[in-house]
Amino acid sequence: MLQLVTTFGDSSSGLGALGFSGSAFIIQLITFILVFLVLRKWAFKPIIKILGERRETIEKGVELGQQMQREKAELEEKVEQALSEARRQADGIITSAQSDGRQLVQEAEENARGKAEGIINEAGERIKQDTARAWKNVEHELAELVSEATEAIIDEKIDNKKDASLIDKALKQRGTA
């Protein structure tokens, strides 16, 4: 058969006319098979092994990326829940603070009213005392004026006891009249 291929390629008609040489083809085929076997044993296996490892690494990376996406979505949901809870608590605190503020203002107003009433009552008592004191002073001055007027009229000095009794008598008569 080898001879058939080599003679078939040598003829001037057919494949030989196209520049095909059967012996060159067989040598190239044997060389190709030997190179293929050598490459398969020492090159293809390590290359296939490396490509397999890379594929596994890439698959692990893709799986890890998907897992991270899921974890990110879960984390975002947790953050949203935490923010919602924080907003709810903040609203509660604000409401409580406003209520406490209103209560403090009301208590302060009540305290101020109580203090104002106390001050007014105290001022009223002081006015009464001052009025009573002023009346006593007026009575005393009136008594002195009456004493001086009586002395001027009768031209004699009356002792203090007699003077006080005359003044009291005159005041009582004036109060009943």
ZAMARGU-4260 file (C-alpha; in steps of 0.2 Angstrom, whole numbers, plus 5000, padded with zeros to 4 digits):
<rodrens>
0) 5000/5000/5000 | 5014/5011/5004 | 5021/5009/4986 | 5004/5013/4979 | 5003/5029/4988
5) 5021/5034/4983 | 5018/5029/4965 | 5001/5038/4964 | 5010/5053/4970 | 5024/5052/4957
10) 5014/5051/4942 | 5013/5066/4931 | 4994/5065/4931 | 4983/5065/4946 | 4990/5071/4963
15) 5008/5072/4958 | 5003/5085/4945 | 4997/5096/4960 | 5013/5094/4969 | 5008/5080/4981
20) 5021/5068/4986 | 5016/5051/4994 | 5032/5048/5003 | 5033/5066/5010 | 5014/5063/5016
25) 5018/5047/5025 | 5033/5055/5034 | 5023/5070/5039 | 5009/5058/5045 | 5021/5048/5055
30) 5029/5064/5062 | 5012/5071/5066 | 5007/5055/5075 | 5024/5055/5085 | 5022/5074/5090
35) 5004/5071/5094 | 5009/5057/5106 | 5023/5066/5114 | 5012/5082/5116 | 4998/5071/5123
40) 5009/5063/5136 | 5019/5078/5141 | 5010/5094/5136 | 4991/5091/5134 | 4989/5082/5151
45) 4997/5096/5161 | 4988/5109/5150 | 4972/5100/5153 | 4975/5098/5171 | 4979/5117/5172
50) 4964/5122/5162 | 4953/5110/5174 | 4961/5119/5189 | 4957/5136/5181 | 4939/5131/5177
55) 4937/5125/5195 | 4944/5141/5202 | 4933/5152/5190 | 4918/5141/5195 | 4922/5144/5214
60) 4925/5163/5210 | 4908/5163/5202 | 4900/5154/5216 | 4908/5165/5229 | 4902/5180/5219
65) 4884/5174/5219 | 4886/5170/5238 | 4892/5187/5241 | 4878/5195/5231 | 4866/5185/5242
70) 4875/5190/5258 | 4875/5208/5252 | 4856/5207/5249 | 4853/5200/5266 | 4865/5213/5274
75) 4856/5227/5265 | 4839/5220/5272 | 4846/5219/5289 | 4853/5237/5288 | 4836/5243/5282
80) 4827/5234/5296 | 4839/5242/5308 | 4837/5259/5301 | 4818/5257/5302 | 4819/5252/5320
85) 4831/5266/5324 | 4818/5278/5315 | 4804/5271/5326 | 4814/5273/5342 | 4819/5291/5337
90) 4801/5295/5334 | 4796/5288/5351 | 4810/5297/5359 | 4805/5314/5351 | 4786/5311/5356
95) 4792/5307/5373 | 4803/5322/5374 | 4789/5333/5368 | 4777/5326/5380 | 4789/5328/5394
100) 4793/5346/5388 | 4774/5350/5389 | 4773/5343/5406 | 4788/5353/5412 | 4781/5369/5405
105) 4764/5365/5413 | 4772/5362/5430 | 4783/5378/5428 | 4767/5388/5425 | 4758/5380/5440
110) 4774/5384/5451 | 4774/5402/5444 | 4756/5404/5448 | 4758/5397/5465 | 4773/5409/5468
115) 4764/5423/5461 | 4749/5420/5473 | 4761/5418/5487 | 4769/5435/5483 | 4752/5443/5481
120) 4746/5436/5498 | 4762/5441/5506 | 4761/5459/5498 | 4742/5460/5504 | 4748/5455/5522
125) 4762/5468/5521 | 4750/5481/5515 | 4738/5477/5530 | 4753/5478/5542 | 4759/5494/5534
130) 4742/5502/5534 | 4739/5497/5553 | 4756/5504/5557 | 4752/5520/5547 | 4735/5522/5556
135) 4745/5520/5573 | 4757/5533/5567 | 4743/5545/5562 | 4734/5542/5578 | 4750/5546/5588
140) 4753/5562/5577 | 4735/5567/5579 | 4736/5564/5598 | 4751/5575/5598 | 4743/5588/5588
145) 4727/5588/5599 | 4739/5589/5614 | 4748/5604/5607 | 4731/5612/5602 | 4724/5608/5619
150) 4739/5616/5628 | 4738/5631/5617 | 4719/5633/5621 | 4720/5630/5640 | 4737/5637/5642
155) 4743/5624/5653 | 4753/5608/5652 | 4743/5592/5655 | 4753/5577/5661 | 4755/5562/5649
160) 4742/5551/5657 | 4729/5564/5658 | 4733/5569/5640 | 4732/5551/5634 | 4715/5548/5642
165) 4708/5564/5635 | 4714/5559/5617 | 4706/5542/5619 | 4690/5549/5625 | 4690/5562/5610
170) 4693/5548/5598 | 4680/5537/5605 | 4667/5551/5604 | 4672/5554/5586 | 4671/5535/5581
175) 4653/5534/5588 | 4647/5550/5581
</rodrens>
